């Protein structure tokens, strides 16, 4: 480590002075500097180069788990601990922090469906389990609300309208978009929170008309819809929180590019 420190600062001070301060011999330093790089260090440099590339492609948002997945997809046999170590040493870290704004209105007297998912967000095939929710984006013009429907098999967004009002028609439009795109079979589960938009008669009637089975989270339990909450957090951290949005139209265009492109 002392040889490495001397090597790092050799352009600022003479090597002899650095070795004297660090209490190592100049002969030992030169032997260390001329020694071939070990295989582990060479692999670390290769992995680090890919980490920097993927970090840039992800807009500086990937943490250790997702970075490891990306590296494995490009053919690197690397573990999460090594990725974490290289990211920490080189100061590569995602920024994820923001206040939470409640969008669910559960203070109503509408009917509530049982929790059919019960925390199981895995599906064996497409169009077996869907999840939906509504989130918000602040623009200079005011709030923009986004409703999404996600297929839990692939975590793909299959419906996503936006509106300047958080009403039941927004949730219905998201559902209709997903149905028109996927044509789900009867028995597909649609999971949501207990918000009034999803408990409304019109929304439940739409589910029934297409043979979808309603499922709702437990009271006050955000973890019961964790898959879709994770998507919203990624969307905001990787796109929406990184700049201000002068108009709702600009935010909508960026969301479209994120969902259908990135």
Backbone torsions as a table, in degrees:
resi	resn	phi	psi	omega
1	UNK	NA	-36.6	178.7
2	UNK	-69.6	-37.5	175.5
3	UNK	-62.4	-41.9	179.8
4	UNK	-64.0	-38.1	178.4
5	UNK	-65.9	-42.0	177.3
6	UNK	-63.5	-39.2	-179.1
7	UNK	-66.9	-36.0	-178.6
8	UNK	-66.8	-34.1	-175.1
9	UNK	-107.1	17.1	-175.5
10	UNK	-66.8	-19.5	179.4
11	UNK	-82.4	-14.6	-177.7
12	UNK	-99.0	-34.0	-179.4
13	UNK	-135.8	156.2	177.2
14	UNK	-60.8	143.1	-179.3
15	UNK	-60.3	-37.6	-178.8
16	UNK	-61.4	-42.2	179.6
17	UNK	-67.0	-41.7	178.7
18	UNK	-61.2	-42.2	179.7
19	UNK	-65.3	-37.4	-179.3
20	UNK	-67.6	-42.5	179.4
21	UNK	-65.7	-38.9	-178.2
22	UNK	-85.3	-2.6	176.4
23	UNK	61.4	47.9	172.6
24	UNK	-131.5	159.6	-177.9
25	UNK	-85.7	148.1	176.8
26	UNK	-66.9	-32.9	177.8
27	UNK	-64.0	-43.3	177.8
28	UNK	-64.0	-37.7	178.8
29	UNK	-63.2	-44.5	-178.1
30	UNK	-66.5	-35.1	176.7
31	UNK	-66.2	-40.7	178.4
32	UNK	-65.2	-42.3	-176.8
33	UNK	-67.6	-31.4	-178.2
34	UNK	-87.8	-6.2	-178.6
35	UNK	-72.8	137.0	178.8
36	UNK	-62.1	146.1	178.6
37	UNK	-65.7	133.3	-178.3
38	UNK	-69.8	163.0	-176.7
39	UNK	-60.8	-39.6	-178.9
40	UNK	-62.3	-43.1	179.5
41	UNK	-65.7	-38.8	178.7
42	UNK	-64.2	-40.1	177.7
43	UNK	-65.8	-40.1	178.5
44	UNK	-60.3	-41.7	179.2
45	UNK	-64.1	-39.7	178.4
46	UNK	-65.2	-45.9	-179.9
47	UNK	-64.4	-41.1	-179.4
48	UNK	-61.7	-38.9	178.2
49	UNK	-61.6	-41.4	178.1
50	UNK	-69.7	-36.1	177.7
51	UNK	-61.2	-46.4	179.3
52	UNK	-61.6	-39.7	180.0
53	UNK	-65.2	-47.9	-179.4
54	UNK	-67.1	-33.0	177.9
55	UNK	-63.6	-40.8	178.0
56	UNK	-67.6	-43.5	-179.6
57	UNK	-64.9	-28.9	-179.7
58	UNK	-88.7	10.9	-177.8
59	UNK	61.9	31.4	176.9
60	UNK	70.5	34.9	-173.9
61	UNK	-117.1	-17.6	-174.2
62	UNK	-73.8	131.3	170.6
63	UNK	-93.6	-168.8	-174.0
64	UNK	-60.1	-47.6	-176.4
65	UNK	-63.7	-49.2	-178.0
66	UNK	-69.6	-33.4	177.1
67	UNK	-63.3	-41.9	178.7
68	UNK	-61.7	-42.1	178.4
69	UNK	-62.4	-42.2	179.9
70	UNK	-64.0	-42.0	-179.5
71	UNK	-65.2	-37.9	177.7
72	UNK	-67.1	-33.2	179.0
73	UNK	-68.0	-28.6	178.4
74	UNK	-90.0	5.2	172.7
75	UNK	102.4	9.5	180.0
76	UNK	-93.8	123.4	177.2
77	UNK	-86.4	87.5	-172.8
78	UNK	-134.4	144.2	-179.5
79	UNK	-92.3	161.7	-177.3
80	UNK	-65.9	-32.7	-179.9
81	UNK	-66.5	-41.5	178.2
82	UNK	-65.2	-43.0	178.2
83	UNK	-60.1	-44.6	179.5
84	UNK	-62.8	-40.4	179.9
85	UNK	-63.8	-46.1	-178.7
86	UNK	-66.6	-37.9	178.6
87	UNK	-67.0	-40.4	-179.1
88	UNK	-67.1	-45.4	-179.1
89	UNK	-61.2	-37.1	-174.6
90	UNK	-98.7	11.8	174.5
91	UNK	65.7	31.7	179.7
92	UNK	-98.9	110.5	-177.0
93	UNK	-149.0	145.2	176.8
94	UNK	-80.9	154.8	176.9
95	UNK	-109.8	117.1	-178.2
96	UNK	-139.1	96.3	176.2
97	UNK	-158.0	132.0	178.0
98	UNK	-169.9	156.5	177.4
99	UNK	-72.2	153.6	179.2
100	UNK	-99.2	138.0	176.4
101	UNK	-118.8	123.1	-178.3
102	UNK	-73.1	128.8	178.1
103	UNK	-116.9	-9.7	-178.1
104	UNK	-85.5	129.7	174.5
105	UNK	-107.2	94.4	-178.2
106	UNK	-99.4	3.4	178.9
107	UNK	-87.6	76.1	-179.6
108	UNK	-146.6	174.3	-178.2
109	UNK	-116.0	25.5	179.2
110	UNK	-82.9	164.5	-179.1
111	UNK	-68.1	146.6	-179.8
112	UNK	-120.0	131.4	-179.5
113	UNK	-84.6	156.2	176.6
114	UNK	-69.9	160.8	179.8
115	UNK	-86.1	92.3	-178.2
116	UNK	-74.2	-30.2	-179.6
117	UNK	-72.2	-43.0	-179.7
118	UNK	53.4	43.3	176.2
119	UNK	81.6	2.1	179.6
120	UNK	-95.2	99.9	-176.3
121	UNK	-96.8	13.3	178.3
122	UNK	-98.2	143.4	177.8
123	UNK	-131.5	146.0	-177.2
124	UNK	-82.1	-17.8	-177.3
125	UNK	-158.0	164.3	177.9
126	UNK	-62.7	153.9	173.0
127	UNK	61.7	30.5	171.4
128	UNK	-100.6	-38.6	-178.9
129	UNK	-137.7	124.3	174.0
130	UNK	-116.8	155.6	174.9
131	UNK	-135.7	146.2	-179.3
132	UNK	-138.5	153.6	176.9
133	UNK	-166.7	171.3	179.8
134	UNK	-124.4	136.5	175.7
135	UNK	-131.1	-172.4	-168.3
136	UNK	-138.1	153.5	175.3
137	UNK	-138.5	129.4	178.3
138	UNK	-87.1	129.6	172.9
139	UNK	-126.6	168.1	178.4
140	UNK	-62.3	-28.6	178.2
141	UNK	-78.2	-14.5	-177.2
142	UNK	129.9	-172.5	-177.7
143	UNK	-70.0	141.3	170.4
144	UNK	-119.2	128.0	-176.9
145	UNK	-105.3	138.1	-176.8
146	UNK	-122.3	123.0	173.6
147	UNK	-107.2	134.7	-179.9
148	UNK	-129.8	153.2	169.7
149	UNK	-123.9	127.5	-177.2
150	UNK	-118.6	134.3	171.3
151	UNK	-81.7	117.5	-173.9
152	UNK	-71.8	-11.3	176.5
153	UNK	-68.4	-48.8	-177.6
154	UNK	-111.0	-5.9	-173.2
155	UNK	61.3	26.8	178.1
156	UNK	-84.5	139.1	175.9
157	UNK	-79.4	120.2	-176.8
158	UNK	-111.5	-3.7	175.3
159	UNK	-157.5	135.1	-176.9
160	UNK	-162.8	76.6	172.9
161	UNK	-84.0	162.4	176.2
162	UNK	-126.3	159.2	179.5
163	UNK	-159.9	160.7	175.0
164	UNK	-88.9	2.5	177.4
165	UNK	-132.0	142.7	-179.8
166	UNK	-99.7	78.7	-178.1
167	UNK	-116.8	174.1	-176.3
168	UNK	-65.2	-27.4	-179.1
169	UNK	-65.2	-25.1	177.6
170	UNK	-66.8	-46.3	177.8
171	UNK	-64.1	-38.0	179.6
172	UNK	-66.1	-40.5	178.7
173	UNK	-63.5	-38.9	177.8
174	UNK	-63.5	-42.6	179.2
175	UNK	-64.8	-44.4	-179.8
176	UNK	-62.8	-39.3	178.6
177	UNK	-62.0	-43.8	-179.7
178	UNK	-66.0	-41.2	179.9
179	UNK	-64.8	-43.6	179.5
180	UNK	-64.5	-33.7	-179.0
181	UNK	-77.4	-40.7	-170.7
182	UNK	-106.2	-24.5	-175.3
183	UNK	49.4	63.8	-173.8
184	UNK	-67.7	150.0	177.5
185	UNK	-74.0	162.0	175.9
186	UNK	-63.4	140.2	-179.0
187	UNK	100.7	-8.5	176.4
188	UNK	-62.2	132.1	-179.0
189	UNK	-83.5	133.1	171.4
190	UNK	-113.9	114.3	-176.1
191	UNK	-106.5	140.3	179.7
192	UNK	-152.4	179.6	171.4
193	UNK	-83.5	-169.9	-177.7
194	UNK	-95.1	22.2	-179.4
195	UNK	-60.5	152.4	-177.0
196	UNK	-62.5	-27.5	179.7
197	UNK	-63.3	-38.3	-177.4
198	UNK	-87.9	-22.9	177.4
199	UNK	-85.9	-9.2	-175.3
200	UNK	-61.8	153.8	-179.7
201	UNK	-60.7	-43.0	-176.8
202	UNK	-63.9	-40.1	-179.5
203	UNK	-69.2	-45.0	179.9
204	UNK	-64.4	-33.8	176.9
205	UNK	-65.2	-38.1	178.3
206	UNK	-65.3	-41.4	176.4
207	UNK	-60.2	-46.6	-177.8
208	UNK	-63.2	-38.5	-178.0
209	UNK	-63.4	-29.1	-178.2
210	UNK	-105.5	9.5	175.1
211	UNK	74.2	21.5	178.4
212	UNK	-88.7	142.7	-178.0
213	UNK	-96.2	121.1	-179.1
214	UNK	-75.2	144.1	175.9
215	UNK	-143.2	139.9	-177.4
216	UNK	-134.5	149.2	179.9
217	UNK	-64.9	159.6	173.2
218	UNK	-67.7	160.5	-176.8
219	UNK	-63.7	122.2	176.4
220	UNK	69.3	17.3	-177.8
221	UNK	-111.6	98.4	-178.3
222	UNK	-70.0	-21.7	-178.1
223	UNK	-70.8	-18.5	179.8
224	UNK	-70.2	-12.9	175.7
225	UNK	-129.1	41.1	-171.5
226	UNK	-64.5	-33.3	-176.9
227	UNK	-61.8	-43.4	-177.8
228	UNK	-79.0	-30.2	174.3
229	UNK	-64.0	-36.1	177.5
230	UNK	-64.7	-40.6	177.6
231	UNK	-61.1	-45.9	-179.4
232	UNK	-62.4	-40.1	179.4
233	UNK	-63.9	-40.8	178.0
234	UNK	-64.8	-44.5	179.6
235	UNK	-57.8	-44.1	-177.0
236	UNK	-73.4	-42.6	-178.7
237	UNK	-70.2	-34.4	-175.0
238	UNK	-90.7	-13.2	-177.3
239	UNK	-139.9	-62.2	-164.2
240	UNK	-71.9	-35.8	-177.8
241	UNK	-80.4	-2.6	-173.7
242	UNK	-88.8	-6.2	177.2
243	UNK	-161.4	170.3	174.5
244	UNK	-92.7	152.7	-176.7
245	UNK	-117.2	108.1	-177.5
246	UNK	-63.1	-37.0	-177.0
247	UNK	-131.3	157.5	175.5
248	UNK	-65.1	-34.7	-179.3
249	UNK	-62.9	-41.1	178.9
250	UNK	-64.8	-41.1	178.1
251	UNK	-64.6	-41.3	179.6
252	UNK	-62.5	-42.4	179.0
253	UNK	-63.0	-42.4	179.5
254	UNK	-64.9	-39.8	178.4
255	UNK	-64.2	-41.4	177.5
256	UNK	-58.5	-46.3	-179.8
257	UNK	-65.6	-35.6	179.6
258	UNK	-67.3	-47.4	-175.7
259	UNK	-72.1	-42.3	-175.1
260	UNK	-94.8	-10.0	178.8
261	UNK	-114.4	-74.4	-176.6
262	UNK	-65.6	NA	NA
